[in-house]
Amino acid sequence: MNPNTPLLPKTGIRIAAECKNIDAEVPIVVSRMPRAGSESYHCLLKRVMIQTNPEAIQDVRVIRSTAVHPKPYHPGDPVGKSILQYQKNPEARAPEDPFAKWSQALSSCATLITRASIQLRVGPDAPDLCFIFPALIVADHALWAVDYDEDGVRGDPHQIDDATLFLGQYYDVAAGNGVSSKYEVSHLHVYTKKELTSALQTWNNLRHAKEWERVYKFGM
């Protein structure tokens, strides 16, 4: 919490990061299309107070952004639909299934969501709003994209430093009073090592207020 803005909620971010030894010789290639409006959303865990007799209790709820809210995933921006690992040398051993590269991040995400929901419900120092997502981290120069337009016309492959892949993955969140809800992880983030460092600096810098608002403002 910023002491200069004490009325703003305390915010937290948890990244289920999976680091893989993927170098420029066998790069990851993300096939992308313009993001549909139905894919432009994200979820937060929100700490709430529920009035009971004789006192209020602390609990947690899942909230989801809608079309009218600011969000980090904009309609029309390139979003990944598939990932493959490109092998330049056709005689070399075929690379592993790309899903194996980031499936562990999804499993870790489930653990983070469970832990965060418990912390928000019982921890006095827990954030009021928490954003959780999985990430795949690869070596610098090991991430490429092939972009398609809305008519399916393919562009040229080009090197990038970050990408998102649409997931729509649900995780159960058990709240108090027997209430259960779903936290939906809408996207997997893919970063090069260099870009991950830059992204973390952005998340942790108050000068980048727009990034903060895109993630947390709708939950205030």
Legacy VTK file of the C-alpha trace (Angstrom):
# vtk DataFile Version 3.0
C-alpha trace
ASCII
DATASET POLYDATA
POINTS 220 float
0.000 0.000 0.000
1.291 3.465 -0.866
1.273 5.657 2.295
0.548 8.670 0.091
-2.725 7.085 -1.051
-4.004 5.226 2.030
-7.563 4.897 0.694
-6.477 2.788 -2.288
-6.670 -0.968 -1.801
-3.552 -2.991 -1.169
-2.771 -4.958 -4.322
-0.764 -8.106 -4.960
0.416 -10.101 -7.934
1.501 -13.741 -8.049
3.195 -15.267 -11.081
3.434 -19.027 -11.552
6.658 -18.878 -13.566
8.100 -21.877 -15.371
11.655 -21.308 -16.644
12.770 -23.530 -19.519
16.126 -23.973 -21.223
14.864 -22.934 -24.637
17.483 -21.127 -26.700
17.569 -19.391 -30.058
18.486 -22.604 -31.899
15.110 -24.231 -31.122
12.882 -21.212 -30.470
9.288 -21.041 -29.355
6.935 -19.797 -32.084
3.541 -18.368 -31.118
0.820 -18.236 -33.764
-1.373 -15.199 -33.054
-4.618 -13.635 -34.202
-6.412 -10.442 -33.161
-7.955 -10.970 -29.731
-11.745 -11.302 -29.749
-13.857 -9.311 -27.338
-14.877 -12.533 -25.601
-11.180 -13.144 -24.769
-10.598 -9.688 -23.325
-11.018 -10.188 -19.581
-9.220 -11.222 -16.412
-10.069 -12.205 -12.844
-8.995 -10.981 -9.425
-9.314 -12.350 -5.938
-10.961 -9.703 -3.764
-11.077 -9.556 -0.003
-14.537 -8.645 1.279
-16.164 -8.154 4.626
-19.413 -10.026 5.280
-21.693 -8.762 8.019
-22.843 -11.436 10.414
-24.281 -11.342 13.877
-22.671 -10.144 15.983
-19.658 -9.108 13.855
-18.269 -8.905 10.336
-16.015 -11.652 8.985
-13.323 -11.471 6.334
-13.858 -13.525 3.181
-12.709 -13.728 -0.442
-14.562 -13.486 -3.747
-13.611 -13.899 -7.396
-14.422 -10.914 -9.603
-14.125 -10.745 -13.398
-13.677 -7.711 -15.636
-16.273 -6.937 -18.290
-16.291 -5.065 -21.598
-16.635 -1.673 -19.877
-13.651 -2.163 -17.544
-9.988 -1.349 -18.192
-7.970 -4.539 -18.508
-4.488 -5.730 -19.499
-5.789 -7.784 -22.452
-7.183 -5.534 -25.164
-9.524 -6.570 -28.009
-7.745 -6.564 -31.348
-4.261 -7.041 -29.910
-2.368 -10.151 -31.064
-3.067 -13.155 -28.838
-1.603 -16.609 -29.150
-3.735 -19.521 -30.303
-1.004 -22.149 -30.452
2.650 -22.647 -29.545
5.219 -24.820 -31.250
8.964 -25.242 -30.911
10.757 -24.761 -34.212
13.657 -27.020 -35.129
15.957 -25.387 -37.687
17.908 -28.561 -38.373
15.553 -31.183 -39.889
18.021 -33.956 -39.054
18.136 -33.125 -35.369
15.968 -34.782 -32.741
12.460 -33.342 -32.697
11.771 -30.956 -29.790
9.470 -31.969 -26.964
5.759 -31.270 -26.957
5.500 -27.507 -26.245
2.634 -28.120 -23.810
5.121 -29.839 -21.510
7.043 -26.571 -21.397
4.283 -24.673 -19.656
1.916 -27.254 -18.147
3.831 -27.046 -14.857
3.070 -23.324 -14.729
-0.646 -24.174 -14.856
-0.268 -26.631 -11.982
1.643 -24.064 -9.959
-1.051 -21.504 -10.727
-3.647 -23.736 -9.055
-1.482 -23.852 -5.919
-0.985 -20.077 -5.905
-4.718 -19.438 -6.255
-5.508 -21.732 -3.327
-2.836 -20.177 -1.124
-3.815 -16.635 -2.049
-7.504 -17.247 -1.343
-6.657 -18.595 2.116
-4.348 -15.665 2.812
-6.957 -13.114 1.760
-9.509 -14.752 4.019
-7.417 -15.094 7.170
-4.229 -13.031 6.774
-4.258 -9.545 8.311
-1.515 -8.359 5.922
-2.972 -9.919 2.775
-3.705 -7.709 -0.254
-7.253 -6.550 -0.891
-6.961 -7.447 -4.581
-4.752 -10.202 -6.005
-3.949 -10.982 -9.660
-2.576 -14.436 -10.492
-1.351 -15.773 -13.821
1.052 -18.398 -15.246
4.152 -17.504 -17.230
6.662 -19.356 -19.396
10.176 -17.886 -19.357
12.604 -18.605 -22.224
16.070 -17.390 -23.181
16.566 -14.070 -24.930
16.114 -14.261 -28.741
14.211 -17.560 -28.350
10.676 -16.229 -28.854
9.059 -15.649 -32.242
5.568 -14.880 -33.506
3.599 -15.516 -36.677
0.622 -13.171 -36.861
-2.563 -13.799 -38.826
-5.155 -11.148 -39.613
-8.915 -11.642 -39.208
-9.095 -13.123 -42.723
-6.442 -15.710 -41.902
-3.701 -14.053 -43.971
-0.329 -14.888 -42.460
2.396 -12.355 -41.824
6.127 -12.982 -41.756
7.696 -14.615 -38.689
9.342 -12.059 -36.417
11.222 -12.082 -33.149
9.435 -10.774 -30.040
10.139 -10.502 -26.313
6.702 -11.249 -24.869
3.400 -12.789 -25.886
0.142 -14.002 -24.419
-1.685 -17.232 -25.169
-5.427 -17.432 -24.529
-6.290 -20.190 -22.047
-9.689 -19.763 -20.362
-8.568 -22.139 -17.589
-10.810 -22.457 -14.505
-9.682 -23.121 -10.937
-11.889 -23.721 -7.913
-11.767 -21.197 -5.089
-13.341 -22.238 -1.795
-14.655 -19.274 0.162
-16.342 -19.180 3.547
-19.872 -20.309 4.379
-19.583 -23.222 1.952
-19.403 -20.897 -1.076
-17.257 -22.063 -3.991
-16.422 -20.005 -7.058
-14.160 -20.186 -10.105
-11.022 -18.154 -10.742
-10.476 -18.115 -14.489
-6.949 -17.652 -15.775
-7.587 -16.106 -19.164
-4.006 -15.957 -20.471
-0.571 -17.516 -20.248
2.258 -14.982 -20.507
5.441 -15.891 -22.382
8.513 -13.765 -21.662
12.126 -13.753 -22.635
14.443 -13.435 -19.653
15.139 -9.786 -20.498
11.465 -8.910 -20.871
10.499 -10.581 -17.592
12.903 -8.279 -15.757
11.387 -5.269 -17.515
7.827 -6.420 -16.748
8.580 -6.885 -13.038
10.072 -3.413 -12.856
6.934 -2.016 -14.478
4.615 -3.836 -12.055
6.582 -2.466 -9.104
6.869 1.149 -10.270
4.226 3.705 -9.320
5.106 5.764 -12.386
3.371 3.105 -14.487
-0.062 3.882 -13.041
-1.874 2.882 -16.232
-0.649 -0.697 -15.889
-1.933 -0.786 -12.307
-5.312 0.599 -13.363
-5.701 -1.942 -16.177
-5.381 -4.772 -13.712
-6.916 -3.556 -10.456
-9.153 -0.517 -11.005
-12.343 -2.448 -11.750
-12.082 -4.171 -8.375
-11.815 -1.014 -6.299
LINES 1 221
220 0 1 2 3 4 5 6 7 8 9 10 11 12 13 14 15 16 17 18 19 20 21 22 23 24 25 26 27 28 29 30 31 32 33 34 35 36 37 38 39 40 41 42 43 44 45 46 47 48 49 50 51 52 53 54 55 56 57 58 59 60 61 62 63 64 65 66 67 68 69 70 71 72 73 74 75 76 77 78 79 80 81 82 83 84 85 86 87 88 89 90 91 92 93 94 95 96 97 98 99 100 101 102 103 104 105 106 107 108 109 110 111 112 113 114 115 116 117 118 119 120 121 122 123 124 125 126 127 128 129 130 131 132 133 134 135 136 137 138 139 140 141 142 143 144 145 146 147 148 149 150 151 152 153 154 155 156 157 158 159 160 161 162 163 164 165 166 167 168 169 170 171 172 173 174 175 176 177 178 179 180 181 182 183 184 185 186 187 188 189 190 191 192 193 194 195 196 197 198 199 200 201 202 203 204 205 206 207 208 209 210 211 212 213 214 215 216 217 218 219
